Amino acid sequence: MSHHCPSCQRVLYNRRLTHCGFCGAEIPENLRFTPEEIAALDRKMAELEEQRRQRERKAAEEEEARRHDAGDAGALSAGLM
């Protein structure tokens, strides 16, 4: 369900705001997120951010291991070791 500004009829792109990002009109309370909804969204965003960090950390570790393994083999085949 999309929510629209009652003044300019544009889609509300951020229901945390008290005023429309396009026309500046006040957004009625029934169209905004409640403090509880905002807190739940914040918790979910923090959880997703932590998951992203873990994926990046794991990918970096895997890349480092791959480079380490490939680097040793590459140096041997090139006659550098």
C-alpha positions as CSV (number, residue, x, y, z in Angstrom):
1,M,0.0,0.0,0.0
2,S,1.4,3.4,-0.9
3,H,0.7,6.5,1.1
4,H,0.4,9.9,-0.5
5,C,0.7,13.4,0.7
6,P,-2.8,14.9,1.2
7,S,-1.5,18.2,-0.2
8,C,0.5,17.4,-3.3
9,Q,-0.6,13.7,-3.8
10,R,2.9,12.5,-4.2
11,V,4.1,9.2,-2.7
12,L,5.4,9.7,0.8
13,Y,9.0,8.4,0.5
14,N,9.7,8.6,4.2
15,R,6.9,8.1,6.7
16,R,9.2,8.9,9.6
17,L,9.1,12.6,8.6
18,T,6.5,15.0,9.9
19,H,6.4,17.0,6.7
20,C,6.2,16.0,3.0
21,G,9.6,15.9,1.4
22,F,8.2,17.4,-1.8
23,C,5.8,20.2,-0.8
24,G,6.6,20.6,2.9
25,A,3.0,20.1,4.0
26,E,2.5,18.4,7.4
27,I,1.9,14.7,7.1
28,P,-1.1,13.6,9.2
29,E,-0.2,11.4,12.1
30,N,-2.2,8.4,10.7
31,L,0.1,8.3,7.7
32,R,3.3,8.5,9.7
33,F,5.0,5.6,11.4
34,T,4.4,5.3,15.1
35,P,7.3,5.5,17.5
36,E,7.0,1.7,18.0
37,E,7.1,1.1,14.3
38,I,10.2,3.4,14.0
39,A,11.9,1.5,16.8
40,A,11.1,-1.8,15.1
41,L,12.5,-0.6,11.8
42,D,15.6,0.7,13.5
43,R,16.2,-2.7,15.1
44,K,15.7,-4.5,11.8
45,M,18.1,-2.1,10.0
46,A,20.7,-2.7,12.7
47,E,20.3,-6.4,12.4
48,L,20.6,-6.2,8.6
49,E,23.7,-4.0,8.9
50,E,25.3,-6.5,11.2
51,Q,24.5,-9.4,8.8
52,R,26.1,-7.3,6.0
53,R,29.2,-6.7,8.1
54,Q,29.5,-10.4,8.8
55,R,29.1,-11.3,5.1
56,E,31.7,-8.8,4.1
57,R,34.1,-10.0,6.9
58,K,33.7,-13.6,5.8
59,A,34.1,-12.7,2.1
60,A,37.3,-10.8,2.9
61,E,38.7,-13.7,4.9
62,E,37.9,-16.1,2.1
63,E,39.5,-13.7,-0.4
64,E,42.6,-13.4,1.7
65,A,42.8,-17.2,2.0
66,R,42.4,-17.6,-1.7
67,R,45.0,-15.0,-2.4
68,H,47.4,-16.6,0.1
69,D,46.9,-20.0,-1.5
70,A,47.1,-18.7,-5.0
71,G,50.0,-16.4,-4.2
72,D,52.2,-19.2,-2.9
73,A,51.5,-21.5,-5.9
74,G,51.9,-18.6,-8.3
75,A,55.3,-17.7,-6.8
76,L,56.5,-21.3,-7.0
77,S,55.5,-21.7,-10.6
78,A,57.1,-18.5,-11.6
79,G,60.4,-19.6,-10.0
80,L,60.3,-16.9,-7.4
81,M,60.6,-19.2,-4.4
